[in-house]
Amino acid sequence: MNIFLSKYVNKIDTKGRVSIPASYRAALGQENFSGIIVYPSFKNNCIEACSMSHLEELSRIIQSLDPYSDERDAFETIVLGEAIQLQFDNEGRVTLPSHLTAQIGVTTQACFVGKGLVFEIWHPENFEKYLKSARLIAQDNRSILKNKHYGSGE
C-alpha cells in the first residue's frame, strides 16, 4: 500500500485545473480508477482527497454504523454524498469543483498535504496557519507516539 507524503504548492490555471503531485499519482498507480475522489473535510477548512479503494473502505466503515444513527447519516452525507470523482487528464491534472474551492478560498494556488491514506488540498496561507497550531499540538503530545511504540514491546 502506498501512502501520500509531503507538501506541495501547485498553480491552478484559468480553467480551474491543477496538477496532482507526481508522487501522489504514483501512489494511486495500482488503482482501477485513474483519478482521485474529493469531498469537503469535516475536520479542517480544506478538501480531502483519496483513492477509490480508500473511499470504498470508508463506505464499509460507515455502513457498519447503526443505520438509524445521526452519526451514520452525517458521514454518509458529508463523505459519500459530497464525494466527487475527478479523472486525471493526460498531464496528471484535475479540475477542482468550483463550489469546493470557493468554500476554502482557493483561487490561484493549491497546497497539497499528504496524510497517509488521504491528502488534503488547502489554501496555502490557511495551511501555514494550521501547521503552526498542529506543530504545537504534536510537541505537547509527543509522548503519545513514544508510549505507543515503546509500550507495545517492539
Secondary structure as UniProt FT lines:
FT   STRAND          7..12
FT   TURN            14..15
FT   STRAND          17..19
FT   HELIX           22..27
FT   TURN            28..30
FT   STRAND          35..40
FT   STRAND          47..50
FT   HELIX           52..63
FT   TURN            67..68
FT   HELIX           70..75
FT   HELIX           76..81
FT   STRAND          84..87
FT   TURN            90..91
FT   STRAND          93..95
FT   HELIX           98..104
FT   STRAND          109..116
FT   STRAND          118..122
FT   HELIX           124..140
FT   HELIX           142..150
FT   TURN            151..153
//
